[in-house]
Amino acid sequence: MTAEHARTRPGDEPAAGALGLVLDSTALLADDERSRVAEALDGRLEVVPLTVVVDEEAAPDGELAPAELCAAMEAGSSVYTSMPAPEDFAQAYRRLAEAGADRIVAVTLSGALSGTCAAARTAAEEAPVPTTVIDSRTASAAVGGAALLLAEGAAAGRGPEELCAAAEDFLREETTALFCPATLTFLERGGRIGRAASLVGRALSIVPVLTLTDGVVDSSARVRTVRRAHERMLARAREFAESLRGTCETVLLVPEGELTAAPAATREFAALLEETARTEGWGHRTGVLSAVLTAHVGPGAVGLVVRAQQ
């Protein structure tokens, strides 16, 4: 059963039951957030890893140290990624069913960026319990926000149809992802550059601010310096936060693993963002991009997710 399920009428939906949640490894949940999700679902959480291949040596996403990956990319190593097989998702679904789940929801990286969503949907056709797959059309901490919504909503007794609709609304309306790569080389090499392809020939003269529009990499702004790009990211964050008309949270994303290892411009932006969040009353945290996403945006990139606070 996929996300194209029939909507029930008010009052017809079954009780929430025991929900199981599947994410892929590009979804960002901080340690405290992962604990919240696992507790809300009584441990019924599975994460299916993608794979990062560096100089033909494969490692599951999450096992390669961020600093090691960045160093390899800067040294010119061959780096590419691969998606999970449908059987990887099938095993996750079976484990959740064995753990007592009577309904499963899987939320994946944008289907326009990876075949991960298609693999999850293929496996869902033979899942032991009804399984809904949601194409997030985004990535990283934006997906993490949807995971929190689903888990804590299930713990509060909300039914699966209502929860899936709420998660899809959250992903479409209540979160946005921006990023500024140090170079477009890695996005171009991985074929993930989407609508921003026209920028490639001018990469030496501009610094782009990119976003995910309908799940596809798109250009949000084109400026001349990294500082201006970061200013544009902050301006976009303010605009989006105002549109939420409620509490929001910003998540700064760095590929290096530690903010102290990021470029000076990123550290300056981090300080400005933290100050702005404090002034505006936003929640704020810093997270690490998964190795799979780093393989595509490259070292020195900076990402920013703005999302309604869960």
Buried (B, 14 or more C-beta within 10 A) or exposed (E): BBBEEEEEEEEEBEEBBBBBBBBBBBBBBBEEBBEBBBEBBBEBBBBBBBBBBBEEEEBBBBEBEBBEBBEBBEEEBEBBBBBBBBEBBBBBBBBBBEBEBBBBBBBBBBBBBBBBBBBBBBBBEEBBBBBBBBBBBBBBBBBBBBBBBBBBBBBEEBBBBBBBBBBBEBBEEBBBBBBBBBBBBBBBBBEBBBBBBEBEEEBEEBBBBBBBBEBBBBBBBBBEEBBBBBBBBBEBBBEBBEEBEEEBBBBBBBBBBEBEBBBEBBBBBBEBBBEBBEEBEBEBBBBBBBBBBBBBBBBBBBBBBBBBBB
